Amino acid sequence: MSRDRGMFARSLVGAAALFAVVGLAHAQDALKIGLLATLEGPFAAGGQDGIRGADLALKQKNGMAGGKKIEFVKVSSDATPDKAVGATRKAVEQDKVQIMIGPLSGDEGIAVKNYAKTQPNITFVNGSSGAQATTLADPAPNFYRFNTEGAQWMVGLGEHALSKGYKKTFLIAEDYGFPYSQVQGFMASYCAKGGKVVDKAWVPLGTKDYASVIAKIPKDIDALVVVLGGADAVNFLTQYEQAGGDKPMVGGSITVDQTVLNFKGKRRESLLGTASAGPMADSIDTPEWKKFVADYKANFKDGFPSPSLFAYLYYINTKATLDALDAVKGDLSNGQKAYREALQKTDFKGPAGEVKIDANRNGVGTTYITEVAKAADGSFYNKVVKQVPNISQTLGLPEAEFKKMGLGSRDVPDCRK
Amino acid sequence: MSAAQWRRAMNSSAAAAAAVRGSATSAVVHPMPRPASPVSTDGGSWRSLRSAVGAIGARHVIVIVALFAYPFLATPFFTYQIGAQSLALGLIALSLTFLGGYGGMVSLAQMTVAGFAAYMLAIFGASSNVAISLGWPWWLALIVAVSLATILAAAIGWLSVRTEGIYTIMITLAVGVAFFYLAQQNYTLFNGFQGFSRIAAPTLGELDLRQPVPFYFLVLACALAGYFFVKHLIRAPFGVALQGIRDNPRRMHSLGYNVTAHRVGAYAVAGFLAAVGGILMVWYNGRISPGTVGTGAMINILIIAVLGGMKHPIGAFIGAIVFVLLQNFAIDLVDRERFNLVIGGVFLAIVLFSPDGLLGLWHSLRTRASGRFTSRGTSRIHQ
């Protein structure tokens, strides 16, 4: 018995010692900013690029803001809300950061916003999450999002589809929050201007077999609206081609990316002219964007050929965070009151258009409508055909009308007939 | 039959069982602990009560005092995210330790049972999704959730008791993955990908169980109750018979025990523990979605149980503390993109150097340090 007695006592002492070491190993010489991204799980590559975007914003200021040296406390989640909140709580309560940047994905954003309410003295800035409800339903007074979200990214695409003559469409999208928002952004104006989405097929994330969906596609439609990401989009395209499908497509913000553009099937040529929309595009022709891409390439040899959506969104959110620190000269006293006023006044020309926020602390920005085009070397790229500036979270509708419609879901909006 | 008679029956066959165990004919799949040896050879409630009191040693007092003092010494972060989370995860892992260590059945579906209880609490109780949640009072929803999860666990047990070893793992994995996809794709009941949020712990009068310290004590109370319940059960007739079945089901069958019933019963008991752990987890997170019951989460429970050691109920909690500490602080030790390497490396090292987890490591160190006690070695591990 004494053997066990010793074991219990000692394991306890050991645990206590470990707690003490971990708890005390912190110094207070620089301003700490927490940085949360998904460094594990399905979005690990995106999370890593998001970190690059944040690092770039800090590097452009030589690691200083508001007269203080800035230290990033990096924490990771695996795209689940539970882990995002756990990691945020660690950065805020254990590492004592005063400003927190993150997270990456939509449901994480809602969970972190709810946690933000329990920490009124800390300012939270979004990373790249794009759920509508984060700032529309029950917003937190200390959660700021300088980027636009999933529904805003699709505004203007509806009119563009109509102008191409797509009057009746069939929708296929993944069955979770982000596509719901994207579909709403598309349908809000598409339905209002007389377009019809005859049916919606919601498929689970990671679906491999689309045979049953393809069989349901009616013959008399003008185009398909495809809001799928990465491998799902490629799988759908391949199977649609094999089934002899020939309708043109309209894509979501993450549908027509490099994996789809490098698609090698016979239908490759038919991708030409596929319209999609998003908060940025690889081919934006402004000096700001070109400088951003050049800086990114110069700093990150192991990065992507061109900054991803995540790098861009983390970059603008981090830049807004640091710029506001400069504006108040690093003064975070008085419950960060002055700092938050500075954040609210943020208005700068980012790589892809103006960055500013509305009364709910959500970004108001530009959406880029793109079409797949062929470059001189035969490769495909997304060519910017139209810019829609100043898109608010109510998608250009009056607020009352938007509220009547409600947030995007499986059945909202609806215009079958 | 009294407890003492059970123990005598087990004891008289111990030598024969040991002989069988030594040879290749043994049906034991895992190197599991032996049946608990009886405390006293004759029954009598007075004697057993005295021995129970005598079993409370300094180690118990120290651990309990430390556990009670902990939230007043630690920061809210350590109280809530490290302390409460470890104990809640430990309770779920305890259900696996009981099932695996004493029943010889390694089930990967313990997290599924816990998640099912959490989902049931969200569906019958209150959550952000008013269209699905029925909004019953929390205590009623709690009782219904735990009962349904226990029934589910018994059903999983009934399905998987016909299998042994790796096949049990496979069938419980299949059940768990099936439930994950059901939860992810069903919208009428489980609300699909998004699940339920705003499932808060109740407020009892003045006591807000959402606050770190009250919540810690709630979890601590459940963990202690679960721990002593398992400690008691493994020495009760049911637990002793279960260990007999683990070591030699055919012998137990020929002695007249209903092997299947005991095993299903063990699943139900473990399911009850996991369900309580699942309720605590959902209150801790405030939400439940399919990711909580995914394959990764199911395997984490196995990792925790193996990490701590399955020869004693305390192993589950030690494993959970180490697991939670690593998950939170590994990122501070090394480069941000490589921190999972530390977590994996520690798990690998523990399993490699000590098949019985941290408890086994501790015992082998002690044995090496004091060689003269070697002969008294492992037979007392349970107690």
Boltz contact constraints between the chains, C-beta under 6 A:
constraints:
  - contact:
      token1: [A, 3]
      token2: [B, 366]
      max_distance: 6.0
  - contact:
      token1: [A, 5]
      token2: [B, 57]
      max_distance: 6.0
  - contact:
      token1: [A, 5]
      token2: [B, 58]
      max_distance: 6.0
  - contact:
      token1: [A, 5]
      token2: [B, 59]
      max_distance: 6.0
  - contact:
      token1: [A, 7]
      token2: [B, 362]
      max_distance: 6.0
  - contact:
      token1: [A, 8]
      token2: [B, 59]
      max_distance: 6.0
  - contact:
      token1: [A, 8]
      token2: [B, 63]
      max_distance: 6.0
  - contact:
      token1: [A, 9]
      token2: [B, 59]
      max_distance: 6.0
  - contact:
      token1: [A, 9]
      token2: [B, 62]
      max_distance: 6.0
  - contact:
      token1: [A, 12]
      token2: [B, 66]
      max_distance: 6.0
  - contact:
      token1: [A, 22]
      token2: [B, 329]
      max_distance: 6.0
  - contact:
      token1: [A, 74]
      token2: [B, 336]
      max_distance: 6.0
  - contact:
      token1: [A, 76]
      token2: [B, 331]
      max_distance: 6.0
  - contact:
      token1: [A, 80]
      token2: [B, 291]
      max_distance: 6.0
  - contact:
      token1: [A, 82]
      token2: [B, 285]
      max_distance: 6.0
  - contact:
      token1: [A, 89]
      token2: [B, 81]
      max_distance: 6.0
  - contact:
      token1: [A, 90]
      token2: [B, 328]
      max_distance: 6.0
  - contact:
      token1: [A, 93]
      token2: [B, 77]
      max_distance: 6.0
  - contact:
      token1: [A, 94]
      token2: [B, 77]
      max_distance: 6.0
  - contact:
      token1: [A, 176]
      token2: [B, 193]
      max_distance: 6.0
  - contact:
      token1: [A, 204]
      token2: [B, 185]
      max_distance: 6.0
